[in-house]
């Protein structure tokens, strides 16, 4: 079985080790100042965040068409007709719908499309698990059940220094976003398991306090000192990410995955400076092959 995903999934090189032949990434495109880039292919995260700071306009993104997905599926089906397509939340992107339309067009393949209901590192956890399970020879049904469990027990939380990118991309209410910007409020944002959209978990008056509040929210959910599987991610903010790692390590019993970078196509909607974490209670997280 082959895994197809999209560039909304953030995976570090160590997570991808040994899986390059088992995962295909569908393209997600960014347009900035009149030029288009395929996220993670034509432009990498460090270059993108530097470019974003000096850009004259705001970035826009586009997802793969059903036709593009169909081409990917047909190419894979030449050697492996069993495909599991694992994608960014339907609450934040139309990518899943595009993949489902394509699956109906490619009758020569046996395609299952899975909605992760999340993005970034949390999507990456599901993609990595799917690829390792497929490599180990698990059945489709067993892999889907594994992804459902990971989806159920995993949370995403983040904050960011400015809201103009979220407002521009329509990811938060325009009026609420403008009000928060005027008041200089830094939101604490999670991803809902009910609809896969962003929702506010809290807020702070300064960015430094917002970063500290990430740990407060996690403690409220799981308790101080809880044993957690954790991965910190950032958008061009490695020092802030280091601070968050230290903070979480001081308050919880953490099993850390390598700190990761937020993909350019995701950072286009949040801007530079974002920092956050993907986490799950260690005793509820399933065993991955």
C-alpha positions in Angstrom: 0.0 0.0 0.0 1.2 3.5 -0.9 0.5 6.7 1.1 -0.4 9.9 -0.5 -0.5 13.1 1.5 -0.1 16.9 1.0 2.4 19.6 1.9 0.3 20.6 4.8 1.9 17.7 6.7 5.0 18.6 8.6 7.5 15.8 9.1 11.2 16.1 10.0 13.9 14.2 8.1 14.2 11.7 10.9 10.5 11.0 10.8 10.7 10.4 7.0 13.8 8.2 7.3 13.2 4.9 5.4 9.8 6.1 4.1 10.6 8.0 0.9 9.4 5.1 -1.3 6.2 4.8 0.6 4.9 8.4 0.6 4.0 10.8 -2.2 3.2 14.5 -1.5 0.6 16.2 -3.6 1.5 19.8 -4.3 0.2 22.9 -2.5 1.0 26.2 -4.1 1.8 29.6 -2.7 1.6 32.8 -4.7 3.4 35.9 -3.4 4.2 39.1 -5.2 3.1 37.7 -8.5 5.3 34.6 -8.3 4.1 31.0 -7.6 5.9 28.4 -5.6 5.2 24.7 -4.8 5.5 24.5 -1.0 8.5 22.4 0.1 9.7 22.0 -3.5 10.3 25.4 -5.1 10.7 27.1 -1.8 11.7 25.9 1.7 10.6 27.2 5.1 13.6 29.3 5.9 13.7 31.0 2.6 9.9 31.6 2.6 9.7 33.2 6.0 12.6 35.6 5.1 10.7 36.4 1.8 7.4 37.0 3.7 8.9 39.6 5.9 10.0 41.8 3.0 7.1 41.0 0.6 4.9 43.9 -0.6 1.7 41.8 -0.8 0.0 39.0 1.1 0.4 35.4 0.1 -2.4 33.2 -1.3 -2.5 29.4 -1.6 -4.1 26.9 -3.9 -4.8 23.2 -3.5 -4.3 20.4 -6.0 -7.1 19.9 -8.5 -9.0 16.6 -8.8 -7.1 16.2 -12.1 -3.7 16.6 -10.4 -4.7 14.1 -7.8 -5.9 11.7 -10.4 -2.6 11.9 -12.2 -0.8 11.1 -9.0 -3.1 8.1 -8.3 -2.7 6.7 -11.8 1.1 6.9 -11.7 1.2 5.1 -8.3 -1.4 2.5 -9.4 1.0 1.3 -12.2 3.0 -0.5 -9.5 0.6 -0.5 -6.5 -3.2 -0.2 -6.9 -3.7 0.1 -3.1 -3.6 3.7 -2.0 -4.3 5.5 1.3 -4.6 9.2 0.8 -4.2 11.1 4.1 -4.9 14.8 4.1 -5.1 18.2 5.9 -8.3 19.0 7.7 -11.4 19.4 5.6 -12.3 22.3 8.0 -9.3 24.3 6.8 -8.8 23.2 3.2 -10.6 21.7 0.2 -7.8 19.2 -0.4 -9.8 16.2 1.0 -12.7 16.9 -1.3 -10.4 17.2 -4.3 -8.8 13.9 -3.4 -12.2 12.2 -3.1 -13.3 13.5 -6.5 -10.0 12.1 -8.0 -10.5 8.7 -6.3 -13.8 8.3 -8.2 -12.0 9.1 -11.5 -9.3 6.4 -11.0 -11.1 3.1 -11.2 -8.0 1.1 -11.6 -6.9 1.9 -8.0 -8.3 1.0 -4.7 -8.2 4.4 -2.9 -9.2 5.3 0.6 -9.2 9.1 1.4 -8.7 9.9 5.1 -9.4 13.3 6.7 -6.9 13.9 9.5 -9.1 16.8 10.9 -5.8 18.6 11.6 -2.6 19.9 10.0 1.1 20.5 10.4 2.8 18.2 12.9 -0.4 16.5 13.9 -1.1 15.6 10.3 2.5 14.5 10.0 2.1 12.0 12.9 -0.8 10.3 11.1 1.1 10.3 7.8 4.2 8.8 9.4 2.1 6.1 11.2 0.3 5.2 8.0 3.5 4.8 6.1 5.3 2.8 8.7 2.2 0.5 9.1 2.0 0.1 5.3 5.7 -0.7 5.1 5.1 -3.3 7.9 2.3 -4.9 5.8 -0.7 -3.9 7.9 -4.1 -4.2 6.3 -6.0 -1.1 5.2 -8.6 -1.5 7.9 -6.0 -1.8 10.6 -4.1 1.3 9.4 -7.3 3.4 9.2 -8.1 2.3 12.8 -4.6 3.3 13.9 -5.1 6.8 12.3 -8.4 7.2 13.9 -6.9 6.5 17.3 -4.0 9.0 16.7 -6.5 11.6 15.5 -8.6 11.1 18.7 -5.8 11.4 21.2 -3.7 14.1 19.6 -4.0 17.9 20.1 -2.5 20.9 18.4 -2.0 24.3 20.1 -0.2 27.4 18.9 0.2 31.1 19.2 1.5 33.8 16.9 2.8 37.4 17.2 0.4 39.0 14.7 -3.0 38.2 13.2 -3.0 39.9 9.8 -2.2 36.7 8.0 -5.0 34.7 9.6 -7.4 37.6 8.9 -6.3 37.8 5.3 -6.7 34.1 4.8 -10.2 34.0 6.3 -9.1 31.6 9.0 -10.5 33.8 11.7 -13.4 36.3 11.8 -12.4 39.5 10.1 -14.0 41.8 12.7 -12.8 39.7 15.7 -9.4 39.6 14.2 -9.2 43.3 13.7 -10.4 44.0 17.2 -7.8 41.6 18.6 -5.1 43.3 16.6 -6.1 46.7 17.8 -6.1 45.5 21.4 -2.8 43.7 20.8 -4.2 40.4 21.9 -2.3 37.2 21.2 -4.7 34.2 20.8 -4.0 30.7 22.0 -5.4 28.6 19.1 -6.3 24.9 18.9 -7.9 22.7 16.2 -11.4 21.4 16.9 -12.0 17.6 16.6 -15.6 18.3 15.7 -15.1 20.3 12.6 -11.4 20.5 12.1 -11.3 24.3 12.3 -9.4 26.7 14.5 -10.9 27.7 17.8 -9.6 30.0 20.6 -8.3 28.3 23.8 -7.2 31.5 25.5 -5.5 34.8 25.0 -2.7 36.9 26.3 -1.6 40.5 26.2 2.0 39.8 25.1 3.5 37.2 22.9 5.9 36.0 25.6 2.9 35.4 27.9 1.0 33.7 25.1 3.9 31.2 24.8 3.8 30.5 28.5 0.0 30.1 28.3 0.5 27.2 25.8 1.8 25.1 28.7 -1.0 26.4 31.0 -3.6 25.1 28.6 -1.9 21.7 28.3 -1.7 21.4 32.1 -5.4 22.2 32.4 -6.1 19.4 29.9 -3.7 16.7 31.2 -2.4 17.8 34.6 0.9 19.1 35.7 3.7 16.6 35.2 1.7 14.4 32.8 3.6 12.0 30.5 3.2 13.3 27.0 4.4 12.6 23.5 5.3 16.1 22.2 6.6 17.8 19.1 7.3 21.6 19.0 6.9 23.4 15.6 7.6 26.9 14.6 7.5 29.3 11.6 10.9 30.9 11.3 11.2 31.2 15.1 13.8 28.6 16.3 14.7 30.5 19.5 11.1 30.7 20.6 10.7 27.0 19.8 13.7 26.3 22.1 12.1 28.3 24.8 8.8 26.3 24.4 10.7 23.0 24.5 12.4 24.0 27.8 9.1 25.2 29.3 7.2 22.0 28.4 10.1 19.9 29.6 10.1 21.7 33.0 6.3 21.1 33.5 5.7 17.7 32.0 7.3 14.3 31.5 7.9 14.7 27.8 8.9 12.3 25.1 10.0 14.7 22.5 10.1 14.3 18.7 12.5 16.5 16.9 11.5 20.1 16.7 10.0 20.9 13.2 9.4 23.7 10.8 5.9 24.8 9.7 5.5 24.3 6.0 5.5 27.4 3.8 1.9 26.7 2.6 0.7 26.8 6.2 2.9 29.7 7.3 1.3 31.7 4.4 -1.9 31.8 6.6 -0.2 32.4 9.9 2.9 34.5 9.1 6.4 34.3 10.6 6.9 33.8 14.3 4.3 31.2 15.1 5.2 28.6 17.7 3.2 25.6 18.9 3.1 22.0 19.9 1.5 18.7 18.9 0.9 16.5 21.9 -0.8 13.4 23.2 -0.9 11.4 26.5 1.8 8.8 26.2 -0.3 6.0 27.7 -3.1 6.6 25.1 -0.9 6.9 22.0 -0.9 3.7 20.0 2.2 1.6 19.1 3.5 2.4 15.6 5.5 -0.2 13.7 
